[in-house]
């Protein structure tokens, strides 16, 4: 196992994400606790010492199960991370109640790592609202030793992350972002890494395989990678890409069975960052995977011609994400912070924007389709 230094502590470069534990009968709320315990035991034996859970994972049961699975090990032999569930705005005034319950659920007296969960467009104003007292409460728990390291996870834009850091950055010690070779440009993960580098914050990675999307490619795409590294398996390429980024400390993988666990453990026995030629090949494959998305360059010509004042490049970026993922929560989450008059459905189809679009994008059709997809 590769280990990374963080403030004098050795963290396993591969962490076990506890959002996709094995379940019974396909029911996400019913974790197969026996299988999960076996995976944790094997992970511990093979050197994984970082375990990442959250209040809402497995409909509230992840913290319970991972707490019981780790209970047989000396507390100093593992690092446990969980998060304040600000993805649900109804939780904002419950920070003390939730934190105390999380300690109870996990059966611990402190958390090694604690995060503001999912800083994004939807909740940034609430996270920064002093009336909820979230930030001072968590800082106080850190002073009391009940939180050893405080950080945040983010699905929001670079601009949202900047707002959060400008308010709370002095107390942040790490940040967890969605980072993989597909999202390097698609979700501007590159810009997020650069921002965190400016703040001297190490990067924790979530979704390294994009929910499994990068675990298998087309035969043609696989052949191009095999020509460069004949012995490297396709999922390992995604991890090698992350090993190329110096700011990355911990890579979290939501492994749900032993085959995924053993394969990932094998990858993290060695650190083999990509050569420039290999990185270029991987990013070209990412471009191919995104071939069906709209080629918006965010030139903003369209914005000045929109009769409704819509932020069209932002809407197209969310539309591309929603279409590529086949739905998901990111686009609805981001749009929930916008008033109705700024939603895709506010487009009146006047096509003034299309007359000045250098890429020839049929924007009005995309907005109409987006509005329908969001209804669904």
PAVO-440410 format. One line per 4 residues: number of its first residue (from 1); their letters; for each residue x, z, y of N, C-alpha, C. Coordinates in steps of 0.001 Angstrom, whole numbers, plus 500000, padded with zeros to 6 digits. Layout:
BEGIN
NUM) a) X/Z/Y/X/Z/Y/X/Z/Y  ...;
***
This chain:
BEGIN
1) xxxx) 500834/500000/498802/500000/500000/500000/500874/500000/501256  500534/499134/502189/501202/499144/503491/500622/500290/504307  501479/500970/505045/501015/502028/505937/501438/501713/507363  500592/502111/508295/500866/501903/509710/500989/503252/510407;
5) xxxx) 501896/503326/511335/502074/504558/512087/501070/504633/513243  500386/505755/513324/499480/506009/514446/499710/507437/514905  500349/507566/516033/500630/508886/516615/501284/509831/515601  502214/509267/514847/502958/510087/513894/502302/510255/512548;
9) xxxx) 501125/509666/512351/500433/509756/511063/500474/508414/510347  500498/508456/509024/500540/507238/508221/499121/506869/507771  498609/505777/508318/497286/505299/507941/497441/504101/507016  496653/504059/505961/496686/502877/505104/496201/501674/505908;
13) xxxx) 496928/500567/505810/496569/499372/506581/495211/498826/506155  494819/499109/504927/493488/498748/504427/492635/499999/504359  491506/499975/505042/490571/501085/504992/489307/500679/504261  488648/501655/503640/487396/501377/502923/486224/501532/503888;
17) xxxx) 485584/500413/504208/484378/500442/505020/483186/500821/504159  482378/501745/504631/481301/502297/503802/479919/501817/504222  479849/500564/504682/478574/499970/505045/477992/499147/503898  478864/498782/502940/478426/497917/501839/478809/498521/500490;
21) xxxx) 478498/499783/500306/478763/500436/499029/477846/499850/497956  478197/499978/496673/477314/499467/495612/475952/500156/495658  474895/499381/495425/473537/499926/495501/472781/499660/494204  471656/500340/494079/470803/500194/492900/469628/499277/493212;
25) xxxx) 469396/498303/492334/468247/497399/492419/468147/496690/493764  469304/496425/494363/469312/495678/495619/468767/496434/496814  468516/497732/496650/467945/498542/497726/469087/499194/498513  469275/498774/499772/470402/499251/500564/470383/500762/500756;
29) xxxx) 469219/501366/500699/469126/502817/500896/469521/503594/499642  469535/502920/498483/469834/503602/497223/471260/503283/496770  472201/504057/497241/473594/503859/496861/473790/504277/495400  474529/503455/494675/474916/503820/493316/476066/504816/493445;
33) xxxx) 475726/506092/493472/476716/507111/493797/477813/507214/492750  477486/507001/491502/478503/507046/490457/479537/505944/490667  479040/504729/490925/479945/503599/491153/480750/503787/492434  480104/504313/493475/480802/504546/494743/481915/505574/494565;
37) xxxx) 481642/506627/493804/482638/507664/493544/483817/507096/492767  483537/506241/491799/484604/505616/491022/485484/504754/491920  484861/504043/492863/485629/503211/493787/486499/504071/494702  485946/505154/495204/486713/506042/496078/487888/506647/495314;
41) xxxx) 487642/507077/494075/488717/507658/493262/489849/506640/493058  489472/505400/492763/490478/504360/492539/491212/504049/493841  490456/503977/494939/491065/503702/496243/492068/504789/496602  491693/506046/496402/492600/507155/496695/493855/507062/495824;
45) xxxx) 493664/506758/494552/494802/506673/493632/495762/505549/494006  495212/504494/494625/496024/503337/494989/496546/503405/496431  496250/504506/497115/496871/504705/498416/496003/504501/499641  494736/504133/499478/493856/504030/500641/493520/505442/501112;
49) xxxx) 493775/505713/502373/493485/507059/502887/492538/507057/504089  491984/505882/504432/491093/505784/505602/489699/505345/505135  488668/506124/505517/487293/505868/505087/486383/505872/506313  485678/504772/506487/484886/504557/507695/483396/504495/507361;
53) xxxx) 482646/505468/507861/481204/505495/507645/480499/505539/508996  479184/505694/508982/478423/505770/510239/477037/506322/509944  476424/506832/510992/475099/507460/510931/474059/506562/510278  474074/505296/510606/473011/504403/510145/473308/503610/508892;
57) xxxx) 474545/503664/508366/474878/502867/507193/474044/503313/505991  473589/502312/505233/472754/502574/504055/471561/503473/504417  470970/503168/505568/469786/503891/506048/470012/505403/506098  471209/505776/506517/471523/507188/506706/472179/507871/505533;
61) xxxx) 472386/507149/504439/472899/507792/503226/474407/507640/503017  475039/506763/503777/476472/506536/503587/477279/507792/503863  476983/508496/504956/477732/509707/505280/477605/510753/504171  476414/510885/503625/476198/511843/502541/477038/511514/501315;
65) xxxx) 476999/510250/500911/477681/509841/499681/479189/509885/499839  479701/509380/500963/481160/509381/501126/481667/510808/501280  480867/511665/501901/481263/513067/502015/481401/513727/500656  480432/513452/499777/480494/514033/498426/481626/513414/497611;
69) xxxx) 481860/512114/497807/482908/511436/497042/484300/511952/497399  484482/512356/498651/485793/512827/499100/485964/514339/498962  484881/515031/498634/484902/516507/498628/485893/517097/497634  486225/516357/496584/487131/516891/495566/488602/516750/495952;
73) xxxx) 488874/516125/497092/490255/515918/497522/490616/516873/498654  491857/517339/498699/492288/518176/499825/492018/517459/501143  491519/518193/502114/491090/517567/503374/492211/516798/504063  493442/517259/503923/494541/516609/504624/495008/515318/503960;
77) xxxx) 494396/514944/502818/494845/513745/502104/494072/512482/502480  493084/512611/503327/492316/511423/503737/491912/511535/505204  491641/510378/505789/491160/510303/507168/489722/509800/507142  488828/510555/507748/487405/510220/507741/486963/509846/509150;
81) xxxx) 486294/508709/509253/485799/508229/510537/484291/508044/510487  483613/508448/511539/482201/508117/511714/481944/507891/513200  480665/507689/513561/480382/507176/514901/479103/507758/515487  479059/507829/516819/477814/508195/517490/476927/506949/517581;
85) xxxx) 475678/507005/517077/474842/505810/516921/474147/505336/518198  474948/504912/519172/474375/504407/520415/473781/503020/520312  473841/502410/519119/473159/501129/518927/471645/501318/519006  471178/502551/518857/469766/502905/518985/469625/503749/520250;
89) xxxx) 468990/503184/521266/468909/503858/522566/468149/505176/522501  467325/505362/521486/466584/506614/521366/467496/507784/520993  468740/507476/520602/469686/508531/520228/470492/509073/521405  470392/508419/522549/471315/508725/523640/471264/510186/524108;
93) xxxx) 470129/510830/524018/470028/512218/524473/470174/513221/523321  470731/512760/522189/470824/513613/521003/472257/513767/520497  473249/513610/521373/474628/513580/520897/475019/514866/520170  474657/516026/520694/475037/517277/520040/474322/517435/518704;
97) xxxx) 473032/517171/518695/472245/517286/517466/472791/516378/516375  473103/515128/516734/473588/514165/515748/474986/514534/515269  475866/514909/516181/477234/515248/515793/477253/516427/514810  476486/517454/515096/476443/518614/514198/475905/518214/512828;
101) xxxx) 474896/517351/512827/474317/516902/511559/475323/516054/510776  476113/515262/511465/477100/514429/510783/478156/515290/510085  478599/516339/510750/479548/517250/510102/478938/517839/508827  477668/518205/508929/476970/518773/507771/476819/517743/506658;
105) xxxx) 476422/516535/507009/476226/515490/506001/477524/515154/505274  478603/515095/506024/479887/514730/505428/480591/515922/504787  480087/517127/505050/480675/518314/504446/482078/518614/504939  482323/518348/506235/483651/518585/506805/483524/519431/508066;
109) xxxx) 484645/519961/508509/484664/520764/509731/485141/519958/510927  485704/518776/510655/486163/517913/511751/486199/516467/511263  486174/515554/512220/486366/514137/511914/487732/513721/512430  488453/512965/511609/489767/512487/512033/489621/511447/513138;
113) xxxx) 488630/510578/512972/488372/509539/513959/486875/509505/514244  486543/509451/515522/485132/509405/515913/484984/508340/516990  483927/507522/516860/483766/506364/517734/482423/506351/518445  482419/505842/519665/481187/505359/520287/480843/504087/519513;
117) xxxx) 479670/504046/518904/479347/502950/518000/478752/501755/518761  479350/500589/518540/478784/499315/518965/478517/499236/520462  479559/499363/521258/479428/499164/522704/479101/497688/522949  477986/497435/523624/477529/496061/523802/476636/495959/525036;
121) xxxx) 476141/494759/525277/475302/494517/526443/474060/495396/526452  473522/495657/525288/472274/496394/525161/472402/497853/525593  473568/498469/525344/473668/499915/525542/474725/500359/526549  475455/499425/527148/476550/499823/528020/476065/500685/529187;
125) xxxx) 474920/500345/529777/474417/501146/530897/474088/502568/530450  473499/502696/529281/473163/504025/528764/474419/504814/528415  475391/504154/527790/476641/504844/527466/477326/505379/528725  477189/504652/529819/477846/505055/531063/476990/505976/531927;
129) xxxx) 475755/506215/531503/474849/507054/532295/475208/508535/532081  475595/509188/533147/476058/510568/533056/474978/511538/532593  473704/511170/532768/472637/512118/532421/472610/512450/530930  473147/511551/530091/473131/511807/528650/474286/512711/528222;
133) xxxx) 475341/512749/528989/476459/513642/528695/477212/513334/527417  477152/512101/526950/477790/511750/525675/479306/511874/525771  479881/511262/526793/481329/511269/526935/481893/512684/527083  481393/513499/528009/481968/514845/528123/481777/515690/526872;
137) xxxx) 480654/515492/526169/480448/516266/524947/481496/515903/523899  481747/514608/523701/482709/514193/522678/484132/514586/523069  484444/514513/524348/485768/514958/524800/485944/516457/524533  484877/517226/524724/484939/518656/524453/485165/518926/522962;
141) xxxx) 484521/518133/522097/484729/518301/520650/486169/517971/520272  486751/517019/520978/488157/516685/520739/489050/517868/521133  488749/518488/522255/489526/519647/522694/489409/520803/521698  488249/520897/521060/488003/521968/520093/488558/521652/518707;
145) xxxx) 489086/520454/518534/489664/520085/517250/488662/519560/516251  487427/519358/516670/486412/518839/515737/486395/517313/515732  487077/516711/516677/487400/515287/516674/488901/515216/516924  489621/514575/516027/491070/514486/516216/491445/513292/517077;
149) xxxx) 490736/512174/516892/491040/510971/517674/489722/510307/518079  489620/509965/519346/488382/509405/519894/488588/507936/520262  487625/507104/519862/487711/505680/520162/486335/505068/520255  486275/503740/520191/484977/503062/520259/485029/501761/519477;
153) xxxx) 483867/501353/518992/483736/500032/518384/482931/499164/519330  483161/497863/519289/482506/496977/520251/482122/495651/519610  480868/495258/519843/480406/493909/519532/480121/493151/520819  480257/493825/521952/479963/493209/523233/481073/492287/523711;
157) xxxx) 480859/491692/524869/481809/490751/525445/483020/491468/526023  484018/490699/526402/485198/491258/527048/484795/492004/528321  483831/491442/529053/483388/492074/530303/482765/493444/530042  481968/493545/528994/481362/494834/528635/482443/495833/528238;
161) xxxx) 483412/495389/527458/484508/496267/527056/485300/496753/528275  485496/495868/529252/486201/496260/530477/485448/497371/531195  484131/497240/531299/483340/498291/531958/483500/499623/531251  483455/499584/529941/483583/500820/529163/484963/501450/529374;
165) xxxx) 486002/500621/529320/487358/501131/529465/487626/501646/530876  487069/500986/531867/487262/501454/533238/486643/502833/533453  485593/503126/532689/484944/504440/532801/485605/505487/531906  485917/505109/530660/486338/506100/529668/487716/505836/529052;
169) xxxx) 488374/504798/529508/489619/504379/528857/490698/505432/528791  490692/506369/529730/491738/507401/529748/491699/508292/528510  490536/508386/527862/490383/509241/526678/490332/508454/525377  490324/507120/525459/490236/506315/524255/491607/506158/523603;
173) xxxx) 491635/506254/522289/492896/506159/521550/492975/504920/520656  491852/504277/520393/491826/503082/519548/490498/502372/519761  490438/501135/519329/489184/500366/519440/489001/499497/518207  487771/499431/517742/487407/498677/516544/486587/497457/516961;
177) xxxx) 487067/496261/516606/486368/495036/516995/486190/494117/515791  485250/493184/515921/485076/492142/514905/486179/491115/515118  487063/491025/514137/488252/490180/514293/488548/489457/512994  488590/488154/513086/488959/487295/511964/489318/485930/512531;
181) xxxx) 489827/485032/511699/490300/483760/512259/489163/482871/512739  487945/483087/512244/486804/482330/512749/486437/482786/514160  486418/484103/514369/486001/484666/515654/487128/484754/516674  488332/484353/516290/489461/484391/517219/489108/483657/518520;
185) xxxx) 488479/482489/518373/488010/481751/519548/486494/481804/519688  485777/481812/518561/484313/481726/518564/483679/482890/519307  484161/484104/519075/483667/485286/519791/484707/485855/520752  485696/485057/521066/486789/485469/521964/487440/486768/521508;
189) xxxx) 487650/486892/520202/488374/488057/519697/489788/488082/520270  490342/486909/520533/491673/486830/521139/491673/487526/522498  490647/487263/523315/490550/487902/524621/490385/489406/524513  489674/489854/523484/489474/491292/523285/490784/491969/522882;
193) xxxx) 491558/491319/522023/492861/491860/521631/493775/491950/522853  493748/490917/523684/494596/490919/524878/494188/492043/525833  492875/492275/525961/492397/493370/526812/492888/494713/526286  492760/494912/524984/493183/496183/524388/494701/496362/524480;
197) xxxx) 495414/495268/524412/496868/495327/524581/497211/495818/525982  496462/495344/526982/496672/495789/528362/496478/497303/528482  495514/497826/527726/495217/499256/527762/496066/500046/526774  496957/499346/526078/497842/499970/525088/497053/500690/523990;
201) xxxx) 495962/500053/523568/495121/500613/522507/495301/499819/521221  495613/500480/520104/495703/499781/518828/494338/499292/518375  494356/498242/517561/493133/497573/517130/492791/497948/515693  491546/498364/515503/490955/498525/514178/490088/497287/513950;
205) xxxx) 490084/496736/512759/489368/495491/512475/488152/495734/511607  487009/495180/512040/485828/495120/511175/485486/493650/510939  484800/493383/509860/484410/492024/509454/485612/491081/509310  486650/491474/508592/487812/490586/508436/487485/489309/507675;
209) xxxx) 486430/489358/506840/486015/488181/506077/484671/487630/506561  484235/488093/507737/482990/487620/508336/481818/487772/507370  481679/489000/506825/480587/489253/505900/480696/488471/504609  481921/488103/504222/482140/487325/503002/482202/485835/503230;
213) xxxx) 481870/485386/504438/481839/483943/504732/483205/483296/504550  484287/484048/504778/485633/483485/504697/486286/483724/503337  485522/484247/502405/486069/484502/501067/486109/483235/500220  485308/482238/500593/485284/480982/499848/485101/479836/500833;
217) xxxx) 485946/478808/500694/485888/477636/501559/485547/476403/500725  485448/475273/501377/485203/474034/500641/486455/473678/499839  486303/472813/498853/487445/472404/498035/488545/471785/498897  488149/470986/499887/489121/470334/500754/489867/471361/501602;
221) xxxx) 489139/472312/502124/489775/473349/502942/490713/474215/502113  490276/474553/500915/491125/475355/500036/492399/474603/499660  492272/473307/499432/493442/472497/499052/494503/472511/500156  494069/472463/501405/495017/472473/502524/495787/473786/502575;
225) xxxx) 495109/474887/502282/495781/476180/502301/496676/476364/501076  496214/475890/499927/497013/476005/498707/498310/475209/498803  498280/474130/499564/499489/473331/499749/500550/474113/500528  500109/475061/501335/501037/475861/502132/501485/477120/501398;
229) xxxx) 500547/477762/500697/500868/478968/499918/500148/478872/498575  500767/478255/497600/500103/478007/496310/499604/479262/495598  500264/480399/495802/499893/481612/495074/498876/482478/495830  498595/482146/497068/497733/482990/497898/496260/482671/497654;
233) xxxx) 495477/483690/497390/494038/483491/497217/493363/483338/498581  492212/482688/498585/491548/482361/499846/491200/483602/500684  490606/484657/500102/490331/485831/500939/491596/486421/501565  492711/486338/500837/493961/486915/501343/494421/486229/502622;
237) xxxx) 494082/484941/502793/494470/484247/504018/493892/484941/505254  492663/485413/505143/492048/486097/506284/492804/487373/506624  493270/488079/505592/494035/489310/505821/495438/489001/506342  496050/487927/505840/497380/487546/506330/497309/487162/507813;
241) xxxx) 496203/486547/508216/496016/486222/509636/496043/487493/510474  495397/488533/509991/495359/489799/510724/496730/490471/510730  497501/490277/509660/498848/490834/509611/499789/490149/510604  499342/489021/511127/500132/488285/512108/499966/488859/513512;
245) xxxx) 498930/489673/513718/498604/490212/515039/499207/491614/515156  500227/491793/515986/500945/493081/516035/500066/494274/516404  499008/494048/517178/498175/495152/517650/497279/495736/516568  497111/495038/515459/496221/495510/514390/496868/496647/513615;
249) xxxx) 496131/497742/513483/496620/498908/512735/495874/499075/511415  494542/499152/511481/493729/499353/510279/492751/498195/510125  492663/497661/508926/491697/496615/508598/490659/497227/507662  489412/497231/508114/488331/497799/507314/487623/496699/506536;
253) xxxx) 487477/496914/505264/486766/495950/504430/485647/496666/503691  484439/496129/503816/483286/496727/503154/483182/496272/501717  484009/496823/500877/484088/496396/499482/482966/497049/498671  482226/496235/497937/481058/496756/497221/481207/496715/495707;
257) xxxx) 482345/496257/495208/482575/496320/493764/484078/496353/493493  484411/496624/492247/485805/496815/491874/486637/495542/492026  486045/494384/491791/486823/493144/491897/487303/492935/493326  486441/493205/494309/486852/493084/495705/487922/494114/496045;
261) xxxx) 487729/495328/495559/488673/496401/495840/490056/496091/495270  490111/495684/494019/491410/495428/493387/492105/494229/494017  491344/493195/494353/491942/492017/494972/492516/492348/496351  491766/493119/497132/492247/493479/498461/493444/494426/498393;
265) xxxx) 493415/495328/497429/494562/496220/497245/495825/495419/496923  495664/494413/496097/496816/493556/495758/497366/492884/497007  496481/492390/497861/496920/491729/499098/497719/492682/499971  497253/493930/500073/497882/494891/500970/499070/495620/500343;
269) xxxx) 499537/495120/499211/500799/495627/498682/501967/495093/499511  501741/493959/500170/502807/493323/500950/502281/492905/502317  503198/492807/503255/502856/492309/504584/503516/490948/504734  502701/489912/504797/503209/488541/504840/502506/487760/505944;
273) xxxx) 502854/488036/507198/502211/487335/508314/502406/485828/508230  501485/485117/508845/501505/483667/508776/502575/483071/509687  503141/481960/509234/504004/481160/510094/503122/480378/511063  503723/479851/512110/502948/479126/513129/502160/477973/512519;
277) xxxx) 502783/477228/511626/502112/476099/510982/500914/476571/510168  501048/477700/509508/499963/478235/508696/498812/478726/509565  499130/479370/510670/498082/479819/511601/497315/478647/512165  498033/477599/512513/497382/476399/513051/496440/475787/512024;
281) xxxx) 496870/475748/510783/496019/475196/509719/494753/476022/509554  494893/477333/509627/493743/478223/509453/492764/478077/510610  493279/477962/511828/492399/477822/512988/491710/476455/513010  492363/475450/512448/491701/474139/512313/490548/474230/511315;
285) xxxx) 490741/475009/510268/489651/475222/509308/488505/475948/509988  488824/476910/510838/487774/477605/511600/486987/476621/512445  487688/475683/513086/487004/474658/513886/486058/473848/513010  486510/473555/511785/485664/472797/510869/484434/473574/510460;
289) xxxx) 484594/474860/510247/483451/475701/509881/482426/475755/511003  482904/475607/512223/482019/475678/513389/481570/474302/513851  481780/473293/512995/481499/471919/513387/480073/471654/513814  479124/472434/513333/477724/472212/513689/477289/472901/514958;
293) xxxx) 478198/473619/515607/477821/474352/516813/477926/473450/518040  477263/473838/519110/477260/473038/520337/478605/473167/521050  479188/472048/521498/480548/472058/522056/480612/472459/523531  479999/473585/523866/480001/474049/525257/481401/474567/525628;
297) xxxx) 481901/474135/526798/483206/474586/527279/483082/475610/528400  481843/476051/528682/481581/477049/529732/482097/476595/531094  481922/475315/531399/482351/474802/532704/481410/475246/533834  480177/475630/533468/479174/476173/534398/478559/475125/535334;
301) xxxx) 478823/473847/535105/478134/472837/535921/476621/472985/535790  476182/473284/534576/474757/473375/534291/474083/474502/535079  474807/475591/535275/474221/476773/535908/473760/476479/537324  474582/475734/538059/474237/475435/539451/473057/474479/539572;
305) xxxx) 472683/473851/538460/471563/472900/538481/470331/473428/537746  470396/474667/537268/469256/475216/536524/468207/475761/537489  466992/475234/537423/465926/475657/538334/465504/477105/538083  465824/477643/536876/465440/479006/536523/466585/479999/536674;
309) xxxx) 467746/479495/537059/468890/480382/537233/469402/480993/535932  469266/480277/534841/469714/480797/533541/471231/480730/533410  471801/481711/532727/473228/481715/532432/473426/480913/531146  473378/479588/531281/473301/478686/530128/474508/478799/529192;
313) xxxx) 475752/478841/529670/476878/478965/528725/476784/480218/527853  476349/481310/528446/476186/482542/527677/475100/482364/526620  473996/481733/526989/472902/481512/526038/473328/480569/524916  474114/479553/525255/474585/478626/524218/475535/479338/523255;
317) xxxx) 476400/480207/523786/477317/480962/522913/476529/481828/521932  475467/482463/522426/474634/483293/521553/473852/482425/520563  473418/481256/521018/472701/480320/520143/473622/479867/519003  474874/479519/519339/475831/479111/518314/476052/480220/517289;
321) xxxx) 476212/481437/517787/476402/482584/516887/475197/482753/515975  474005/482682/516552/472772/482899/515792/472587/481821/514724  472896/480588/515075/472734/479487/514120/473777/479569/513010  475024/479848/513383/476086/479902/512380/475850/481015/511381;
325) xxxx) 475424/482175/511891/475218/483333/511029/473919/483244/510242  473025/482367/510676/471720/482289/510018/470819/483426/510426  470967/483866/511677/470178/484997/512179/471093/486124/512588  470868/487287/512040/471720/488428/512347/471278/489185/513586;
329) xxxx) 472078/490187/513942/471671/491101/515013/472364/490867/516340  473460/490106/516360/474265/490020/517577/473520/489377/518746  472906/488208/518516/472206/487533/519612/470994/488329/520102  470102/488784/519210/468983/489602/519687/469440/490855/520423;
333) xxxx) 470519/491458/519955/471039/492666/520587/471504/492373/522012  472264/491295/522171/472759/490944/523503/471621/490566/524439  470641/489843/523915/469534/489386/524760/468559/490504/525098  468573/491569/524327/467656/492676/524606/467964/493333/525954;
337) xxxx) 469174/493090/526458/469556/493657/527753/469142/492758/528912  468615/491582/528596/468254/490611/529636/466750/490616/529897  466332/490429/531157/464900/490327/531463/464317/489036/530900  463011/488979/530782/462351/487805/530207/462700/486523/530939;
341) xxxx) 462876/486620/532257/463150/485398/533026/464562/484868/532801  465376/485598/532032/466726/485119/531707/466884/484791/530224  465779/484821/529505/465790/484541/528075/465727/483032/527824  466101/482585/526611/466023/481152/526301/464629/480571/526524;
345) xxxx) 463588/481377/526255/462217/480899/526427/461827/480645/527864  462663/481065/528817/462371/480820/530228/462721/479395/530658  463436/478681/529809/463771/477280/530115/462492/476455/530208  462351/475679/531275/461141/474862/531487/461341/473416/531052;
349) xxxx) 462527/473091/530534/462768/471738/530034/462877/470680/531102  463329/471046/532298/463433/470048/533373/464608/469099/533178  465571/469477/532369/466735/468680/531999/467713/468423/533152  467576/469123/534252/468534/468953/535351/469939/469326/534901;
353) xxxx) 470022/470350/534054/471330/470780/533548/471986/469704/532698  471178/468997/531922/471710/467987/531020/472319/466813/531777  471826/466567/532981/472323/465451/533781/473772/465657/534224  474210/466932/534249/475573/467202/534713/476467/467772/533613;
357) xxxx) 475971/467862/532386/476761/468443/531295/477815/467448/530813  479112/467743/530971/480162/466810/530543/480160/466546/529039  479613/467497/528271/479604/467360/526813/478348/466657/526289  477419/466356/527194/476189/465683/526775/475303/466523/525881;
361) xxxx) 475350/467844/526032/474547/468736/525193/473081/468664/525602  472208/468573/524625/470765/468582/524893/470321/470040/525035  470568/470570/526202/470398/471999/526441/468952/472439/526303  468029/471641/526828/466619/472037/526782/466128/472156/525346;
365) xxxx) 466588/471258/524475/466184/471318/523067/466791/472557/522389  468025/472862/522746/468677/474040/522172/467965/475323/522589  467570/475412/523872/466883/476608/524351/465522/476772/523678  464816/475665/523492/463510/475731/522821/463679/476171/521372;
369) xxxx) 464694/475633/520709/464951/476008/519319/465366/477478/519226  466183/477903/520171/466636/479298/520199/465456/480244/520361  464563/479914/521270/463392/480758/521498/462551/480871/520234  462406/479770/519505/461628/479794/518269/462319/480634/517191;
373) xxxx) 463632/480473/517088/464395/481251/516094/464294/482742/516384  464323/483118/517654/464233/484528/518001/462859/485104/517671  461827/484281/517810/460483/484725/517416/460437/485013/515925  461104/484139/515178/461102/484308/513723/461858/485536/513281;
***
